[in-house]
Amino acid sequence: MTANTKLDPKVPSGPLADRWTRHKFELKLVNPANRRKFHVLVVGSGLAGASAAASLSEMGYRVTCLCIQDSPRRAHSIAAQGGINAAKNYPNDGDSVFRLFYDTIKGGDFRARESNVHRLAEISTAIIDQCVAQGVPFAREYGGLLANRSFGGAQVSRTFYARGQTGQQLLLGAYSALMRQVGLKKLTMLPRREMLEVVLVDGVARGVIARNLVTGEYERHAADAVLLCTGGYGNVFYLSTNAKACNVTATWRAHRRGAYFANPCFTQIHPTCIPVSGSHQSKLTLMSESLRNDGRVWVPKQTGDARAPGSIPEDERDYYLERKYPSFGNLVPRDVASRSAKEQCDQGRGVGPSKMAVYLDFRDAITRDGEDVIRAKYGNLFQMYERITGENPYQVPMRMYPAVHYTMGGLWVDYNLESTIPGLFVLGEANFSDHGANRLGASALMQGLADGYFVIPATIASHIAGRKLAPIKSDHPAFAEAENDARSRIQRILGMKGTRSADSIHRELGLTMWNQCGMARNAAGLKSALQTIRNLRSEFWENLRVPGEPNELNPTLEHAGRVADFLEFAELLATDALTREESCGGHFREEHQTPDGEAQRDDANYCHASAWEYQGEGRPAVLHKEPLAFEVVKPSTRSYK
Amino acid sequence: MSTSPTTGRMHVTLEIWRQKSASEPGRFVPYELDDVSPDMSFLEMLDVLNERLVAKGEEPIAFDHDCREGICGSCSLVIDGSPHGPERETTTCQLHMRRYRDGARITIEPFRARAFPVVKDLVVDRGAFDRVIAAGGFVSVNTGSAPAANAVLVPKDAADRAMDAAACIGCGACVAACPNGAAMLFVSAKVSHLALLPQGGPERDRRVLSMVETMDAEGFGHCTNHFECGAACPKGISVENIARLNREFLRAALKTPVVSRSSGSDD
């Protein structure tokens, strides 16, 4: 079902490069002395959440931050390896704000909002300044200046990095800013809390219901604004590079209360992950895209070639990325690299025990630069690879296969990062805003920090100063009602006493999503996935078994609640994929490809963001379309040849 | 590594610490587990055990974990007496069963330290680390007030050594390994990271004084130079940082009169 309600993205008009500056001027301000009267609730403590919570607290707002981990320092942003983009143009290789904007719009396959992306590129440089001032130990040249490296989808070096632990160092920077505010007693940090419901009063977000994961108690948190910074939904595929606790619960619960969910079918499959080794596999481990700066991707030319890689002579190897895409070579964007790897394996040229892998070979780089140089650049990644696989990548090529990594879709937000629920803002991976149908490497860290450090501190005033907010207390009936919903759901989960574990159902869901809704999708497969998802949901609600009590630490119960939400969300993802009758970025519909197998967009019919409105359990969601206007970059066929 | 010659699968006997809550006594419970693949990670082996417990209607074993790639610092576990188990510079989540023989007997306990109370089974509360960071493990720079990134030069060597120290994942293995339950390696890693960079300079003295004061108040023990911490650290953080912490502390303490040392300083 499609509705014609107009979504208002609140994008400023005028020249693209002036929009953010003018918008900031036109936004209302909250007087510094008045800010302490407003309570902002931040859910999640990753790059977006920690940077937002710290910045808003510094400005004088009263801030409470919740996270599901035992410490805010453990949010999954910490696992990002490669780097963060910024248009500093330090290497003097022709970079600019406009080029970063252009690369991101093109990399996203023309499915992102120009205004948002330009703002992101503009802010990128201030992020680096901020992080350096916090003491983030970025890589440096001998002269003491910051070093850069290249990433996929760009022909300039604009990626700042801290060895292979850039996410960790940026998160620890944001975490230190957050903890500074905690030490100053200006911010309340509540770890081991899971948000279960958003509370609406007169249609406006006025707080959340959270569960204390240690005691099982339900908590009512009233606020003047709620920020969801709860990451992506990659774990709907069960196996992904996401941490085990990553989930869709916060955004899905908000969706059920009225926040539109946009482009859920835009999922990113990362090309270089360590292949699955068996049915016990609990997660997949990514190997940074930066490895493709020096590693060469290849498969044997002959199908079913079982020789050891070292015994395959040069002329019997197919360096297929270099062959197909000579100008970008091994550094094509992620969606292109992933699909090419799948294609090679599907044609029978896959390597390793499962035959579902391609080689990433450092032999030539080691010969050229020496082992020490390669070790200095990627030592920790090589070590991680060896631990997991038992193979030494200095001697034999790495085996790689794509895996679910990032989700471009998320809650729909306007230019102020506000969802369709007034007062509910969504930041970082949890929103849909900046990456279109495919995210470029080293841009997730940039977006999370842009949203938290620089966008929300300005745009939150649109709500706080722009609307009359009556004082709110957690004894309002809306809190009692939402708490009841959360409670009865958990009681229902514990009450079934069936035979299936939540994990086994989650695995089954993941396999269906990966096979029918992963790197390549088609209508028949998606329709069968929809049926499987519905069956699994019935199975879950009839035959689940969760041991333990509700009033204590119960990780199995937490997981079951998240699986319940994935089982609802998966249906929306598959529906969105079925509805989008084109291929773009990470969404590849087999029915829509060029003769040489590249994605074929349909700009006449699908140049829009699909924002879905919840209609109740078992009722099809309603589709709202936000048309995307390209005023500056003319959509073209993305070519990396 | 040796595995069952016929199947390549292993059988292990686990002795696992079970404790309902902080206020109840715990005990070791034996579990037999067969059909373990050498390619499983240690935590995947525990997942398999937990799935079997759920199938029997028993309560699964609670343990902290998240990223499962050795960076978030959630996973803990003392395995056969060593925090994070037998492999050098390897977190529990990155330990794989190919490290063990078929028929192995493995003891699994929580991290034990006065400052890390047990929450349940193998889960402990490491909130004390956050409070130590809140006391001074930061540079006081509000968002928006930073100078241009390349305005301050940082010698590559200093940046590299700062990064070595900043690689700490805050897991707490150093505390669990220390006979005194000291947090010196953790605290020294953060003090070193920021003392080595010009950005950390202005707050160098008050940072170290405040962090050490909070470390003591949280119930961490004193350092008596056993250096078990360095051996247990999954990220290879060097105990040289402890020497630097001691120097930094002495330097700051001699310069700063006791009366003006306020931990609750304003920005």
Chai-1 contact restraints between the chains, C-beta under 6 A:
chainA,res_idxA,chainB,res_idxB,connection_type,confidence,min_distance_angstrom,max_distance_angstrom,comment,restraint_id
A,S55,B,T143,contact,1.0,0.0,6.0,A-B,restraint_1
A,E58,B,N142,contact,1.0,0.0,6.0,A-B,restraint_2
A,S71,B,D130,contact,1.0,0.0,6.0,A-B,restraint_3
A,R73,B,G170,contact,1.0,0.0,6.0,A-B,restraint_4
A,R74,B,D66,contact,1.0,0.0,6.0,A-B,restraint_5
A,R74,B,C72,contact,1.0,0.0,6.0,A-B,restraint_6
A,R74,B,G73,contact,1.0,0.0,6.0,A-B,restraint_7
A,R74,B,S74,contact,1.0,0.0,6.0,A-B,restraint_8
A,I78,B,I71,contact,1.0,0.0,6.0,A-B,restraint_9
A,I78,B,C72,contact,1.0,0.0,6.0,A-B,restraint_10
A,A79,B,C67,contact,1.0,0.0,6.0,A-B,restraint_11
A,A79,B,E69,contact,1.0,0.0,6.0,A-B,restraint_12
A,A79,B,I71,contact,1.0,0.0,6.0,A-B,restraint_13
A,I128,B,A149,contact,1.0,0.0,6.0,A-B,restraint_14
A,D129,B,A146,contact,1.0,0.0,6.0,A-B,restraint_15
A,D129,B,A148,contact,1.0,0.0,6.0,A-B,restraint_16
A,D129,B,A149,contact,1.0,0.0,6.0,A-B,restraint_17
A,Q130,B,A146,contact,1.0,0.0,6.0,A-B,restraint_18
A,V132,B,A149,contact,1.0,0.0,6.0,A-B,restraint_19
A,A133,B,V141,contact,1.0,0.0,6.0,A-B,restraint_20
A,A133,B,A146,contact,1.0,0.0,6.0,A-B,restraint_21
A,A133,B,Q199,contact,1.0,0.0,6.0,A-B,restraint_22
A,Q134,B,V139,contact,1.0,0.0,6.0,A-B,restraint_23
A,Q134,B,V141,contact,1.0,0.0,6.0,A-B,restraint_24
A,G135,B,V139,contact,1.0,0.0,6.0,A-B,restraint_25
A,G135,B,L194,contact,1.0,0.0,6.0,A-B,restraint_26
A,G135,B,L197,contact,1.0,0.0,6.0,A-B,restraint_27
A,G135,B,Q199,contact,1.0,0.0,6.0,A-B,restraint_28
A,G135,B,G200,contact,1.0,0.0,6.0,A-B,restraint_29
A,P137,B,A159,contact,1.0,0.0,6.0,A-B,restraint_30
A,P137,B,A162,contact,1.0,0.0,6.0,A-B,restraint_31
A,P137,B,M163,contact,1.0,0.0,6.0,A-B,restraint_32
A,P137,B,A166,contact,1.0,0.0,6.0,A-B,restraint_33
A,R140,B,V154,contact,1.0,0.0,6.0,A-B,restraint_34
A,R140,B,K156,contact,1.0,0.0,6.0,A-B,restraint_35
A,R140,B,A159,contact,1.0,0.0,6.0,A-B,restraint_36
A,Y142,B,K156,contact,1.0,0.0,6.0,A-B,restraint_37
A,G144,B,L153,contact,1.0,0.0,6.0,A-B,restraint_38
A,G144,B,V154,contact,1.0,0.0,6.0,A-B,restraint_39
A,G144,B,P155,contact,1.0,0.0,6.0,A-B,restraint_40
A,L145,B,N150,contact,1.0,0.0,6.0,A-B,restraint_41
A,L146,B,A149,contact,1.0,0.0,6.0,A-B,restraint_42
A,L146,B,N150,contact,1.0,0.0,6.0,A-B,restraint_43
A,Q168,B,I71,contact,1.0,0.0,6.0,A-B,restraint_44
A,S176,B,G137,contact,1.0,0.0,6.0,A-B,restraint_45
A,S176,B,F138,contact,1.0,0.0,6.0,A-B,restraint_46
A,M179,B,I133,contact,1.0,0.0,6.0,A-B,restraint_47
A,M179,B,A134,contact,1.0,0.0,6.0,A-B,restraint_48
A,R180,B,F138,contact,1.0,0.0,6.0,A-B,restraint_49
A,V182,B,A134,contact,1.0,0.0,6.0,A-B,restraint_50
A,G183,B,A134,contact,1.0,0.0,6.0,A-B,restraint_51
A,G183,B,A135,contact,1.0,0.0,6.0,A-B,restraint_52
A,V214,B,V119,contact,1.0,0.0,6.0,A-B,restraint_53
A,A243,B,D66,contact,1.0,0.0,6.0,A-B,restraint_54
A,A243,B,C67,contact,1.0,0.0,6.0,A-B,restraint_55
A,K244,B,D66,contact,1.0,0.0,6.0,A-B,restraint_56
A,A245,B,D66,contact,1.0,0.0,6.0,A-B,restraint_57
A,S277,B,D39,contact,1.0,0.0,6.0,A-B,restraint_58
A,G278,B,S37,contact,1.0,0.0,6.0,A-B,restraint_59
A,G278,B,D39,contact,1.0,0.0,6.0,A-B,restraint_60
A,H280,B,S37,contact,1.0,0.0,6.0,A-B,restraint_61
A,H280,B,M40,contact,1.0,0.0,6.0,A-B,restraint_62
A,H280,B,E44,contact,1.0,0.0,6.0,A-B,restraint_63
A,S282,B,E44,contact,1.0,0.0,6.0,A-B,restraint_64
A,S282,B,D47,contact,1.0,0.0,6.0,A-B,restraint_65
A,K283,B,R68,contact,1.0,0.0,6.0,A-B,restraint_66
A,T285,B,E69,contact,1.0,0.0,6.0,A-B,restraint_67
A,R387,B,Q94,contact,1.0,0.0,6.0,A-B,restraint_68
A,Y453,B,T143,contact,1.0,0.0,6.0,A-B,restraint_69
A,S501,B,E51,contact,1.0,0.0,6.0,A-B,restraint_70
A,S501,B,V54,contact,1.0,0.0,6.0,A-B,restraint_71
A,P547,B,V54,contact,1.0,0.0,6.0,A-B,restraint_72
A,P547,B,G57,contact,1.0,0.0,6.0,A-B,restraint_73
A,P547,B,E59,contact,1.0,0.0,6.0,A-B,restraint_74
A,G548,B,E59,contact,1.0,0.0,6.0,A-B,restraint_75
A,L553,B,A62,contact,1.0,0.0,6.0,A-B,restraint_76
A,L553,B,V119,contact,1.0,0.0,6.0,A-B,restraint_77
A,L553,B,K120,contact,1.0,0.0,6.0,A-B,restraint_78
A,P555,B,A62,contact,1.0,0.0,6.0,A-B,restraint_79
A,T556,B,P60,contact,1.0,0.0,6.0,A-B,restraint_80
